[in-house]
Amino acid sequence: MAKKERIVRYSADDVAAMIARGEDKTDWERVKAMPQEEVERLADAEDGPLPEGWESTIILAPAPRKRDVHIRLDADVLDWFRAQGKGYQTRINAVLRAFVDVRRRAQRGTS
C-alpha cells in the first residue's frame, strides 16, 4: 500500500532559505500583525487549550529513529485517532511516548 503523505523535516536554516526564496504561501505580514491573544485563541480553537505544565514536557533533541511495526489496536481506539485527522499515527506515538516518559521518570525516582 502506497503512503498517502510524505513527512519531511527541515532545519530552521532550511525554512528561512525557503521563505527568502518565496517558496511559501503564508501571508507573513498578516501573521506578524496578528495580536498574541488572537494567535492563542486560534490555537485553542484548533487544538484545545494546553494543559498546565506542558512546558516541562519539551525535549530539545532529535526524535529517536522510528521503526515499522504491525500492532493490533482496539477498533474504537484506532477509529478515534483516525477521526482526529491526518497524523493519527504520530499522535498514537506521542501518547505512547508520554506514557513511557512518565514511567521512566517514576522509575528513576524510586531507584
N, C-alpha and C positions, 0 to 999 in steps of 0.2 A: 504494500500500500504506500503510495507516494505521500510525502509530507505536504500539508496544505500551506504551511507558513515556514519562514526561514528566520530564525532569530540570529541577529548579528550584534556583536559587541564593538563599540568604538571607544577610543580614549577621548579625554576632554580635548586634546590637541586635534584629533581627527574631526571631532564635531565642530570645533572652531574653524578649521580649514574648510569644511563643507559649507558652513554658514557664510564665510568670507567669499566663497565661490558662488553663492546664491543657490545652493542645492537644497533649499528647504522651502516649505510653503507657509511657514509661520509668519504672521504679521507681528514682527518684533516690536514695532513702535506701539501697537495696541497693548502688547504684553507688558512692556516697560511702563506704560501709563496706567495700568490696572492697579488699584489700591490693594494692599496686602489683605485687607478684610474680604475683598471680592475673591481673591485667589483662594483664601481659606474656605469661603462659602462654597465656591465651585468644587473644591476638593472634597468637602464634606458631603455635598450633594451627589458627587460621583461615587465615592468610595466609603462614605460614612466617616464620622469623626474618629480621630486617632485615640487609642486608649491612653490613659495616664501612664507615664513612664516608658513610652515607646522608644524614647531616645536611647535608653540603656541597652536596646537590642541591636543597635547598629554595629556592624562588623566591617572594619576598614581593611579588607583583604580580598584577594580574588576568591571566587567561589570554588570549592573543590570540583574536580572533574566529574562529570556525570557519566553514568553507565546505563545502557539499555537493559531493562528487566521486564519480565512479564509478572504482573501482580494481579491477583483476583481481589476485587473490591465489592462490597455490597452494592447492589444496583442503585438503591436510593441515595447512597453516599456519592457514587460516581455521577448520577443524574444531577444532584445538587451542584457539584463542582462544575459540571458542563454547562448548567443553566446560567452560571455566572459569566459565561462568555469565553473568548479566546484566552489562552494562557492557563487553562484549568489544570494542566499537569504541573506547571510551575507553582500554582497555588497549593496543590496537594503536596509538592515537595517542601514548600515553605511551612506548611502545617507540621509535617513530619520533622523538619529541621528544628522548629520551635520546641517540639516535644523532646527531641534528643538533647537540645541545648539546656533545657530546664533540668532534665535528668542528669546530665553531666555536671551541671553546677551543684545539684543536690549531692551527687556522689563525692565531689571534691570537698564539699562542706562537712561530710561525715567521715572522710578518710582519715 
